[in-house]
Amino acid sequence: MRKIFVWRWTFFIVGVIVLSLGITMTIKGQRLGVGPWDVLHIGLSRHFGLTIGTWSIISGLTLITLTSIMMKQWPKLGTWLNMLLLGLFIDFFNWILPEFETMTGQVIIFTLGVIVMSYGVGIYVAPNVGAGPRDSLMLILVDKLGISMKKVRTMNEVIVGFAGWLLGGPVGIGTVIIAFLLGQIVHYALPQCRKLLLKLAGEEDGQVLFTK
């Protein structure tokens, strides 16, 4: 059981780091637009100061507080770590990655960023140690409103993206691509990541992940 514990948290932390890298790559290609939540974070950063990663942490903390009140319980440790690490690593990668001045460079870094983001989600979700603040809110709204996850996700991202646009965040074709394509890539990435985790942790012990 110790082996599966170590692999679960290793996958989770690596997944959040990979997700942060993917998000930052799309930010570096922001002439095409960025994901709805990043539209909001960039808009807040431009309007009020502070870094994009800091606003990611602040919005995550706000969502954790909201979901805790709605559920009347504290979220899992993974949710807190997701909130903190995501913001910290977005700022770290934003600092070390170069700027891409040409449109060709922006398209390449953005496209690669969407793929990296998708696999980051697959890696961090695979061990089942706690959803991120935004995913937690989505799951609660699905339960409370009794509508499909797809509708709730679309509703959340339209509202968040619009608010970010009003604050000056970069909305474009890339925003639409992330909103509609990210989930499709995750659909294939998640089973691959789960299969790899089961292989590394041991098939028999790893099955615990999917029965809890």
Summary of the structure (lengths in Angstrom):
residues: 212
radius of gyration: 17.0
end to end distance: 14.1
largest distance: 51.5
contacts: 757
relative contact order: 0.21
helix: 82%
strand: 0%
